[in-house]
Amino acid sequence: MPGSIVDVDVTKRGVSGRVTELVLKGAAGDDKTITDISDVRSALGLRDSWFYLFNNTARIYGADRWETAVRISQRAFDRADAIVVADGHALADALTASTLAGSIPGGAPILLTTTDTLPYGVFAEIERLGATKAYIVGGTGVVSAHVESQLGDAVDVERVAGADRFETARQVVRKSKELLEDEGASLDDRVIVVNGFGYPDAVAASSLAYVRKTPIVLVQTDSVPEASREAIESSDASSAVVVGGAGVVSDAAIAALPVPAERIAAGVDRYDTAARFAGYLTEEEGFGWDTAYVASGVSLVDALAGGPLSGETKAPILFSHTDYAPKFTTRSLESHGSEIDPCYLLGGPGAISPQAQEMMETALSAGSQTSTVSGATIPRQAVAE
């Protein structure tokens, strides 16, 4: 068997649709043609020779959230002059990181760390990218001085942080504006307004923030903190778009903004809001449905790392529950099933289960033939672990 399988091509099927021959594509060119499907069963530890072959969905993932962020970076960038580093557990300060990543010349991935130790995979990814600079988003309470020191052994490091999440968001606006002005460019003339304590809406908006260099400004449900008001004013924005319903950003908060605002995506929950925002992106912002991404709407961390990838490819991100695909997600996928090729799931089976993947596959390609045993999945367009 190949040492690392990066793709699976089905070359023959029986009259029932059962796979009778396939080619396992190896990362090192060590492809293997399989005509005895029991060989695949044995290699994968399956109890039978029937298994799913998903034609329209694939995963980008690693062993954990930190490695998944690296895999996403590998998918999005051949090289990058800089990286953005955020804590993989404390998302509050990282909510606005996509604006910073998009404002770095050439764009930058968002890589994740633990509070106290930088994962080895980040060092390897820095080397692969050829990066010479790292921007840490958040204070030492979320990304410690030790991690900063570890990064400093490989690249120049700059921390972008404030006293709290609202002040950190303001500092991200400041730094993003500075980077763009150095290149003769500017921030978007809008800001994206989201609830600073309701992470899903900010994460859903990350692709737009990345590609349009749109500042993400955090507010409270019924008020606008002074740091957020200052962020809007310093960005020179002339308008705002609000993501989320009145339960997360009230009309009173919108009225308190220093610029006119329009509510563009207000769903009944995070899954509905993400689907509505995806529609906005494709209808108003030049995004397309030839590719789509789905990330966990529970942990959100893979979606955060996926913001630059979604922005680079101008493809929307939808959310899934761990064990099932919500109706808002499957409706979006079904509506655009003829366009999407493929749909990438960001995260492993622990983030989005095979059962949820099957629901998305069904929505994308109703009636497509699959074969199954033991709940195992092998996507046709697999991504190396």
C-alpha positions in Angstrom: 0.0 0.0 0.0 1.2 3.6 -0.5 2.8 5.1 2.5 0.4 8.1 2.4 -2.8 8.0 0.3 -3.7 11.4 -1.2 -6.4 10.4 -3.6 -8.7 7.4 -4.6 -9.7 6.8 -8.2 -12.5 4.3 -8.9 -11.7 2.7 -12.2 -14.3 -0.1 -12.4 -17.6 -0.9 -10.9 -19.9 -3.9 -11.1 -23.4 -3.8 -12.4 -24.7 -3.1 -8.8 -22.3 -0.1 -8.5 -20.0 -2.0 -6.2 -16.3 -1.0 -6.6 -14.3 -3.8 -8.3 -11.1 -1.9 -9.1 -9.6 1.3 -7.8 -6.3 3.1 -7.7 -4.8 4.4 -4.4 -2.7 7.5 -5.2 0.4 7.8 -3.1 2.0 11.0 -2.0 5.4 9.7 -3.2 4.1 8.5 -6.5 3.7 4.9 -5.1 0.3 4.3 -6.6 -1.3 0.9 -6.3 -4.1 -0.6 -8.4 -6.4 -2.8 -6.4 -8.5 -5.5 -8.1 -9.1 -7.6 -5.0 -11.1 -5.3 -2.8 -10.4 -7.5 0.2 -6.9 -6.0 0.1 -8.4 -2.6 0.8 -10.6 -4.1 3.5 -7.6 -5.6 5.2 -5.5 -2.4 4.9 -8.2 -0.3 6.4 -9.3 -2.8 9.1 -12.8 -3.0 7.7 -15.0 -6.0 8.5 -16.3 -6.2 4.9 -15.4 -5.1 1.5 -18.2 -2.6 1.2 -17.4 1.0 2.1 -18.5 4.5 1.3 -17.0 6.3 -1.7 -18.1 9.9 -1.4 -18.1 11.5 -4.8 -18.7 15.1 -3.8 -17.2 15.6 -0.3 -13.6 15.4 1.0 -11.8 16.4 4.2 -9.0 18.7 5.0 -7.8 17.7 8.4 -5.1 16.5 10.7 -4.8 14.7 14.0 -6.0 17.7 16.0 -7.0 21.3 15.6 -3.4 22.5 15.4 -2.5 20.1 12.6 -5.8 20.8 10.8 -4.9 24.5 10.7 -1.5 23.5 9.1 -3.3 21.3 6.5 -5.6 24.2 5.7 -2.6 26.5 5.2 -1.0 23.9 2.9 -4.2 23.9 0.8 -4.3 27.7 0.6 -0.7 28.8 0.2 2.4 27.6 -1.7 4.3 30.3 0.2 3.7 33.2 2.4 5.9 36.0 3.8 4.1 36.0 7.1 1.8 34.0 9.3 -0.9 34.9 11.9 -0.8 33.0 15.1 -3.8 32.6 17.4 -4.7 30.5 20.4 -6.5 27.3 19.4 -8.7 27.3 22.5 -9.4 30.9 23.4 -11.1 32.3 20.2 -12.1 35.7 21.6 -9.0 37.6 20.5 -8.7 35.6 17.3 -12.1 36.6 16.0 -10.7 39.5 13.9 -7.5 37.7 12.7 -8.8 37.2 9.2 -8.7 40.9 8.5 -5.1 41.0 9.5 -4.2 37.9 7.5 -5.8 39.4 4.4 -4.0 42.7 4.9 -0.6 41.1 4.9 1.0 41.5 1.4 0.2 38.2 -0.5 -2.1 37.0 2.3 -1.2 34.8 5.2 -2.6 31.7 6.9 -3.9 31.6 10.4 -2.0 29.0 12.4 -3.0 27.8 15.9 -1.0 27.4 19.1 -1.6 26.3 22.6 -1.3 28.9 25.3 2.1 27.8 26.5 3.7 25.7 23.7 4.0 26.1 20.0 3.1 22.9 18.2 6.0 21.4 16.1 3.8 21.4 13.0 3.8 25.2 13.0 7.6 25.3 12.8 7.5 22.9 9.9 4.9 25.0 8.2 6.8 28.2 8.7 9.8 26.6 6.9 7.6 25.3 4.1 6.0 28.7 3.5 9.3 30.5 3.7 7.7 33.0 6.2 9.9 35.5 7.9 7.3 37.2 10.1 4.7 36.1 12.6 1.9 38.2 14.0 0.5 37.0 17.3 -3.1 38.1 17.9 -3.9 38.3 21.6 -2.2 39.0 24.8 0.1 36.8 26.9 -2.9 35.4 28.7 -3.8 33.5 25.5 -0.5 33.2 23.7 2.3 33.2 26.3 5.6 35.0 26.2 7.2 31.5 25.9 5.4 30.9 22.6 6.5 34.3 21.4 10.1 33.3 22.3 9.7 30.0 20.4 8.5 31.8 17.4 11.3 34.3 17.7 13.8 31.5 17.1 12.4 31.1 13.6 10.9 34.5 12.5 10.5 38.1 13.5 7.5 38.4 15.9 5.0 41.2 16.5 2.2 40.9 18.9 -1.2 42.7 18.2 -3.1 42.8 21.4 -5.2 44.9 23.7 -6.5 44.8 27.2 -9.6 42.8 26.2 -11.2 41.4 23.0 -12.7 44.8 22.0 -9.3 46.6 22.4 -7.6 43.7 20.6 -10.0 44.1 17.7 -9.2 47.8 17.6 -5.5 47.0 17.5 -6.0 44.6 14.6 -7.7 47.4 12.7 -4.8 49.7 13.4 -2.2 47.1 12.3 -4.2 46.1 9.2 -4.5 49.7 8.1 -0.8 50.3 8.6 0.1 47.2 6.5 -2.2 48.2 3.7 -1.1 51.8 3.6 2.5 50.7 3.4 1.5 49.0 0.1 -0.5 52.0 -1.2 -3.8 50.2 -0.4 -6.5 50.7 2.1 -9.1 48.9 4.2 -12.6 48.3 2.9 -14.9 51.3 3.4 -17.2 49.1 5.5 -16.8 47.3 8.8 -18.4 44.0 9.8 -20.2 44.3 13.1 -20.7 41.1 15.2 -21.4 40.3 18.8 -18.0 40.0 20.6 -19.4 37.2 22.8 -21.1 35.2 20.0 -18.3 33.7 18.1 -20.2 32.0 15.3 -21.1 35.1 13.4 -17.6 36.5 13.4 -16.2 33.3 12.2 -18.8 33.0 9.4 -17.7 36.5 8.3 -14.0 35.7 8.3 -13.8 35.0 4.5 -15.2 38.4 3.6 -12.9 40.1 6.1 -9.9 38.3 4.5 -10.6 39.0 0.9 -12.0 42.5 1.1 -9.8 43.6 4.0 -12.9 44.5 6.0 -12.4 45.2 9.7 -14.4 43.0 12.1 -15.7 45.1 14.9 -17.0 43.5 18.1 -20.0 44.9 20.0 -22.1 43.9 23.0 -25.7 42.9 22.4 -27.2 46.3 23.3 -24.2 48.6 23.2 -21.0 49.6 21.4 -17.8 49.7 23.6 -15.7 52.8 23.2 -12.8 50.7 21.8 -15.1 49.5 19.0 -16.4 53.0 18.3 -12.7 54.1 18.0 -12.0 51.2 15.7 -14.7 52.2 13.3 -13.7 55.8 13.3 -10.0 55.0 12.8 -10.7 52.6 9.9 -12.3 55.5 7.9 -15.3 53.3 7.2 -18.4 55.0 5.9 -20.9 52.1 6.6 -21.3 48.8 8.4 -22.8 45.4 7.8 -24.2 43.6 10.7 -24.0 39.8 10.9 -26.6 38.2 13.2 -30.1 38.8 14.3 -31.4 41.3 16.9 -30.8 38.7 19.7 -27.1 39.1 19.2 -26.8 42.7 17.9 -29.8 44.7 18.9 -31.4 47.6 17.1 -30.1 49.8 19.9 -26.6 48.7 19.3 -26.9 49.4 15.6 -28.3 52.9 16.4 -25.2 53.5 18.6 -22.8 52.8 15.7 -21.0 55.9 14.4 -21.8 55.0 10.7 -25.0 53.8 9.0 -25.5 50.0 9.2 -27.4 47.3 7.4 -28.2 43.9 8.8 -27.3 41.4 6.1 -27.6 37.9 7.7 -30.0 37.2 10.5 -30.8 33.6 11.0 -32.6 31.7 13.7 -29.3 30.1 14.7 -25.6 30.0 13.8 -26.2 27.5 11.0 -29.0 29.6 9.4 -26.9 32.7 9.7 -23.9 31.1 8.1 -26.1 29.8 5.2 -27.6 33.3 4.8 -24.2 34.9 4.8 -23.0 32.4 2.2 -25.9 33.5 0.0 -24.9 37.1 0.5 -21.3 36.4 -0.4 -22.3 34.7 -3.7 -24.9 37.2 -4.6 -23.1 40.4 -3.7 -19.4 39.8 -3.1 -18.3 37.8 -6.1 -18.0 34.4 -4.3 -19.0 31.3 -6.2 -20.4 27.8 -5.5 -17.9 25.8 -7.5 -16.3 25.0 -4.2 -17.8 25.1 -0.7 -16.4 24.5 2.8 -18.2 23.1 5.8 -16.7 23.4 9.3 -18.0 22.5 12.8 -20.4 25.1 14.1 -19.8 23.7 17.6 -16.0 24.2 18.1 -15.6 26.8 15.3 -11.8 26.6 15.5 -11.4 24.9 12.1 -13.7 27.5 10.5 -11.5 30.2 12.0 -8.4 28.7 10.4 -10.4 28.2 7.2 -11.1 32.0 6.7 -8.0 32.6 4.5 -8.7 29.5 2.5 -12.3 30.5 1.9 -11.2 34.0 1.0 -8.4 32.9 -1.3 -10.8 30.6 -3.3 -13.8 32.9 -2.9 -15.9 30.0 -1.7 -18.4 30.2 1.2 -18.1 28.4 4.6 -21.2 26.6 6.0 -21.5 25.1 9.5 -22.4 21.6 10.6 -23.3 20.0 13.9 -20.9 17.2 14.9 -23.4 14.4 14.4 -25.7 15.7 11.8 -25.9 18.3 9.0 -28.5 21.0 9.9 -31.3 21.6 7.4 -29.9 25.1 6.6 -26.6 23.6 5.5 -28.1 20.7 3.5 -30.6 23.1 1.8 -27.7 25.3 0.6 -25.7 22.3 -0.6 -28.7 20.8 -2.4 -29.5 24.1 -4.0 -26.0 24.3 -5.5 -25.2 20.6 -5.8 -24.8 20.9 -9.6 -22.2 23.6 -9.1 -20.2 22.4 -6.1 -17.2 20.1 -7.0 -16.1 19.3 -4.4 -17.3 20.3 -0.9 -14.5 20.3 1.6 -15.1 19.4 5.2 -12.7 21.3 7.5 -11.8 18.9 10.3 -11.8 15.2 11.1 -14.5 12.8 12.1 -14.4 14.1 15.6 -15.5 17.5 14.4 -17.9 16.4 11.7 -18.9 12.8 11.9 -19.2 10.4 8.9 -23.0 10.5 9.5 -23.1 14.2 9.0 -20.9 13.8 6.0 -23.3 11.3 4.5 -26.1 13.7 4.9 -24.2 16.4 3.0 -23.2 13.9 0.3 -26.9 13.0 -0.1 -27.8 16.7 -0.4 -25.1 17.3 -3.0 -25.8 14.2 -5.1 -29.2 12.6 -4.4 -29.3 9.0 -5.4 -25.5 8.7 -5.9 -24.3 5.1 -5.5 -22.3 4.3 -2.5 -21.4 1.1 -0.8 -21.0 0.7 2.9 -19.9 -1.4 5.8 -18.7 -0.5 9.3 -19.4 3.2 8.7 -16.0 3.7 7.2 -15.5 6.5 4.7 -13.0 7.0 1.9 -13.6 10.3 -0.1 -12.8 10.1 -3.8 -10.9 13.4 -3.5 -9.0 12.7 -0.3 -6.6 15.1 1.3 -3.4 13.8 2.9 -3.6 13.5 6.7 
